[in-house]
Amino acid sequence: MREQQPAPPLALSRDLPVASGDAKHEQILDAGLALFIESGMRRTTMEDVALRAGIGRATVYRRFGDKDQLIQAVILRECQRHLSQIEKQLQAFSSPLDALLEAFVLATLGAFNHPLLVRLLDAEPEYILPYLTRSLPQVMTFSRLYLASQIRKGQKAGAISRRPAEQSAELLLRLMQSLVLSPDGVISPDNEKSVRAFTETYLRPILTP
């Protein structure tokens, strides 16, 4: 009998929308990220971003239109970077279920401790929360669909429960969102041991075949 090969680990970022890669595009996003962390979103202007990037104001407006579009682009790029880092860390996992649970832990800890989110949730929660809950539906939709496709692969390998894949994916995403945005409680997104204990106690039984 042929030895069954282990299923590949989850790849969480491979199909994410790719950023421009253009040098000026990246300079503007870098400048926006730095200023949002230093001064907050409310106080940062497009003119400030242009000055920090060393690019003309007209170029910044031509690339992003207004500050709202720039904010969304910065957040999307940070999500992509975070997921790419997670993907690299999952290479050691041969089990789709173990990789899925590890991804949940890494995503929760990484999001909660991201410098931009830490700064804005502390200083401007009323400004950033709409972006994280209502203004970026494409992030949740993409993440749900992509994660569901990976769950289905694990299900075919017999490593993940046969529960509806999209519902399972959305459950994981909503749990992570809740932990990150409402951190006060016995499950602390700032404590790796706490997140891992929650994952093993509640998520593994749900996702195990």
C-alpha positions, -999 to 999 in steps of 0.1 A, spaced: 0 0 0 13 34 -9 23 56 21 -1 85 24 17 118 21 9 144 48 -14 172 36 4 205 30 2 232 57 -23 260 53 -12 288 31 -31 318 44 -17 346 22 -10 332 -12 -41 346 -29 -43 379 -11 -46 409 -34 -11 419 -43 0 455 -36 14 476 -64 50 470 -58 57 503 -73 84 522 -53 63 554 -49 32 534 -39 52 517 -12 69 550 -1 34 565 5 22 535 24 53 534 45 49 571 53 12 567 61 19 538 84 47 556 103 26 588 107 -6 569 118 15 552 145 33 585 156 4 610 153 -28 590 149 -51 590 119 -71 620 129 -42 644 130 -23 630 100 -30 648 67 -23 638 31 2 667 31 20 652 61 22 619 42 35 635 11 62 654 31 73 622 50 74 602 17 93 629 -1 67 629 -29 46 657 -42 12 661 -27 -5 658 -61 11 624 -66 -2 612 -33 -38 623 -42 -35 608 -76 -25 574 -61 -50 573 -33 -77 600 -38 -82 608 -2 -71 599 33 -98 573 37 -85 554 7 -50 557 21 -60 543 55 -77 513 39 -46 506 17 -23 508 48 -45 484 67 -49 460 38 -11 459 33 -5 453 70 -30 424 69 -11 410 39 22 413 56 9 397 88 -6 367 69 26 363 49 46 360 81 21 334 95 24 314 63 62 311 67 58 299 103 33 272 92 58 255 70 68 231 97 33 217 102 23 186 82 -12 184 98 -39 208 83 -56 209 117 -25 218 136 -17 244 110 -52 259 112 -51 261 150 -15 276 150 -27 301 124 -55 312 147 -30 317 176 -5 336 156 -31 358 139 -47 367 172 -14 375 190 0 393 160 -30 415 154 -35 424 190 2 435 193 5 453 160 20 488 167 -7 505 145 -36 488 162 -21 493 197 -17 530 190 -51 536 175 -72 515 199 -56 533 228 -58 569 214 -85 569 187 -108 538 191 -138 557 177 -118 564 145 -102 530 139 -131 507 149 -153 515 119 -125 505 96 -120 472 114 -157 463 117 -176 479 88 -154 497 63 -132 468 52 -157 440 44 -134 427 16 -109 416 42 -134 395 61 -150 382 29 -116 372 13 -104 357 46 -135 337 50 -135 323 15 -98 315 15 -98 300 49 -129 279 40 -110 266 9 -82 255 32 -106 239 56 -121 219 27 -86 206 18 -81 195 54 -115 178 53 -106 159 21 -75 147 39 -97 135 68 -79 159 92 -107 185 99 -143 181 109 -169 179 81 -189 209 95 -197 235 69 -164 251 59 -175 287 54 -193 287 88 -162 272 105 -140 298 88 -163 327 98 -164 313 134 -126 315 136 -125 350 121 -152 364 143 -136 348 174 -103 364 166 -119 398 158 -138 397 192 -106 388 211 -86 415 195 -111 443 197 -126 434 231 -96 420 250 -108 424 286 -117 389 299 -103 356 311 -90 349 275 -63 374 269 -51 381 233 -19 395 249 -11 362 265 1 334 243 -5 307 269 -41 320 274 -48 320 236 -33 285 232 -53 271 261 -85 285 246 -76 271 211 -69 236 225 -98 235 249 -125 248 225 -114 250 189 -96 217 185 -126 196 197 -149 215 173 -125 210 143 -113 175 150 -131 148 129 
